[in-house]
Amino acid sequence: MERVPNPNRFIENFRDGLRVNNVYLVKTKNAAVTKNGKEYLNVCLQDRTGTIDAKVWEPNSPGISDFSPMDYVYVEGNVSIYNGVNQLSIQRLSVASEGTYAAEDFLPVSKHDREEMGKELFALIKTVQNPYLQKLLQKLFVEDKDFYKCFSFHSAAKSVHHGYVGGLLEHTLSVAKLCDFYARHYGDINRDILLSAALCHDIGKTKELTPFPKNDYSDEGQLLGHILIGYTMLSEKMQEIPDFPENVKTEFLHCILSHHGELEYGSPKKPATMEALLLSFADNTDAKLETMREFIEQGEKSGKAKEANGWVGFNKLLDSNVKKTFN
C-alpha cells in the first residue's frame, strides 16, 4: 500500500515534540562523525514552506534506505529544539514512490502572484522612452520567451534573500519600483537608464544559480558571478540592435557592473553616476529588508520572537541583533 503524505505536515508547522510522517525533498546530504567517532548523516529537508536540519543517527539501520540529494523521501521522526531552532531526528526513511506526492509542494514559492508581478514588470517596461533601451528590454523580456520563463521562475539567491520560486522576479520588480520613485523624486535623473538597469541588474542570476529544485551555484556562477554574466548577456543583446548609442550603452552597463555598490561586495566598479548610485541603494534596500523579514519570520515560527519580546537573535549578514516590531 502506497503512503499518502499528510498535507498538514508542512515544515513551517513543525513544533517541539511533533511526530512527523510525510514526504520531503532532500536538499543536501552529507556524512559526519560525532565526538565519540560514531557516523551519522546531516540532511537538509525542504518543502514549499521552508527547510529543516535533520539528523539520521543510525544510517546503517534497516529502517534507513539508500537515498541521494534531490530525492523525494518518506520520513518518520521527531522534532526537537536545538540551539533555538527546530531539528528533525529521523528514525525511518525511504525514497517515495511517484504518485504519492505533488512536486509543487516542495519548492518555496513567492507570496506574490507571478502573473500579476509579470504584468507590473511589463507595464514598467512600456514606460521607457529611449528607443534603444526599449528595444533591449523588448528583446530580453518579451521576445525571448524561454528567457522570461526562466527569469520569472528563478530565485534571486541560494539562501540569503528571495531564495524561492519567483524570487528573482519579485526582487527585480521591487528594485525597479524603488528606482521609479527615485527618478520621480529627483528630477535630474536619467529615468530610462536607471529603470532599464534596475529591470536588468540581476539577469545573470538565471545562469549563476541552477534551476529548482537544486537552486545552487553553477560552475559559471562560482567562477564568474552574476554581475559579469549579466554584463555579458546584455552586451550581446545590445550588439543585435543597430546603431545603439555608445554613451547610453556605457552608462547603462556601468550601472550593471556597479550595482553592488562596493568593490568588497563584488562590484567590479563603484558607482560613478547618480543612476548607478541609486540602483545600488535600491538593490541593497530590497535585499537587506527581505533578509531581515525572512529572519524575523524564522524567529516567529520557532517561537523565539514571542519568548524574547520580539528579539529573534543575531544575524551575521546584517551584523546586528534583530527585533520584530509589534503592531
C-alpha angles and dihedrals in degrees: 000000000000118000116241113208119235106245091208094063098084116152094246088064095053116123137174111289096016117146110222125208109165150097122274138170116252105230097175138359130186137160122243139173129230122229087263092057096255117143121233138160129250109209131179112206124196142193131164092280098055146285136290134201109240134186131208102200094179104040093165096052119117090246093064115077125197113274141163139209112285092030119128105231136188109226137186119196150113131270120226136166118256121176089346097306135090118269128183122219108204120212099169131025136170135163108265121242119241111262094037094088142031112233093217090065090068104053121082108239134198115260088228124080109256094212092054092046089051091054090053091049093051090046090056091048090057091058094063106107102189104097094214095050089043090054091048092053092046093051091048106039104020109029098037100068094174092053094050092047089054093042095051093048097043129099123238094226144004093248114324101086138344089008095161143084107297091015095122092050091046093049093045093050092048093050091046092051091050090050090048088056092047091052092052093044096047108048097196096062124111096238096188094057094042096047094042091050090048091054091049104033097103103030088114088071089075085072100027091063127045119237123268138306089039098038094177135133115287121217088256090051093049094047102037110015129219096279095061092038091053092045090054094046092051094045090054092049091049090055088062091060113079119233095004103181111252095219093052091046093050096046092046094049090047088061089054094049095047102039094112088062101219135056091232089057092058103268113138088210135027116235111279099172132055091244092053091048093051092047091053090050093049093047092048093046095053095041095048094044092050090047089054093044093052091046091052091048090053089051091050093049092051092047092241094120092054094045095049101042092260099319111129101178143261118322114204095203092052092037090220145091108259128220131193111227110221119219 
